[in-house]
Amino acid sequence: MDAHAASYGGLWAVGALLRHDGELLAEIRAPVRSPEQAAAAAEKWLREHCTEGSLQLVRVENPRGCT
């Protein structure tokens, strides 16, 4: 799964995709101040969503260094 983020004013939007060229599965909007906080909010949402669907998030990687 890939996630892509963009900042719009004081709001970060994070899109979740199964593949980098696939359809958007979800968009998480987080009123946070940094890309690190946006990444953390998206990871939290993904973990909760996976738990609700009886799935497990196995690994989280951040190639650009955001935590």
C-alpha positions in Angstrom: 0.0 0.0 0.0 1.3 3.5 -0.8 0.3 6.7 0.8 0.8 10.2 -0.8 0.3 13.4 1.1 -0.2 17.1 0.3 -0.7 20.2 2.4 -3.6 22.5 1.8 -3.3 25.5 4.2 -3.5 24.0 7.7 -4.8 20.6 6.5 -2.9 17.6 5.3 -4.6 15.1 3.0 -3.1 11.6 2.8 -4.3 9.3 0.1 -4.0 5.5 0.5 -3.5 3.3 -2.6 -2.8 -0.5 -2.9 -0.4 0.2 -5.7 1.4 3.4 -6.7 -0.5 3.5 -9.9 -3.8 2.2 -8.5 -7.1 3.7 -7.5 -7.4 5.8 -4.4 -8.8 3.6 -1.5 -9.1 6.3 1.1 -8.2 9.9 1.9 -7.4 10.9 5.4 -7.5 14.6 6.2 -5.6 15.7 9.3 -5.4 19.2 10.7 -1.7 18.8 11.7 1.3 21.0 11.2 4.0 18.8 9.7 4.4 15.9 7.2 5.6 13.7 10.2 2.3 14.3 12.0 0.3 13.6 8.8 2.2 10.3 8.3 1.5 9.3 11.9 -2.2 10.2 11.6 -2.5 8.2 8.4 -0.7 5.2 10.0 -3.0 5.3 13.0 -6.1 5.4 10.7 -4.8 2.5 8.6 -4.1 0.4 11.7 -7.6 1.1 13.0 -9.2 0.4 9.6 -7.3 -2.9 9.3 -8.3 -4.0 12.8 -12.0 -3.3 12.0 -11.7 -5.4 8.8 -9.9 -8.3 10.6 -6.7 -7.4 8.7 -3.2 -6.7 9.9 -0.8 -4.0 8.9 2.4 -5.9 8.7 5.0 -3.3 7.9 5.2 0.5 7.6 8.1 1.9 5.6 8.8 5.6 5.0 11.4 6.0 2.2 11.5 9.8 2.7 12.2 9.8 6.4 8.8 11.0 7.8 7.8 9.2 11.0 
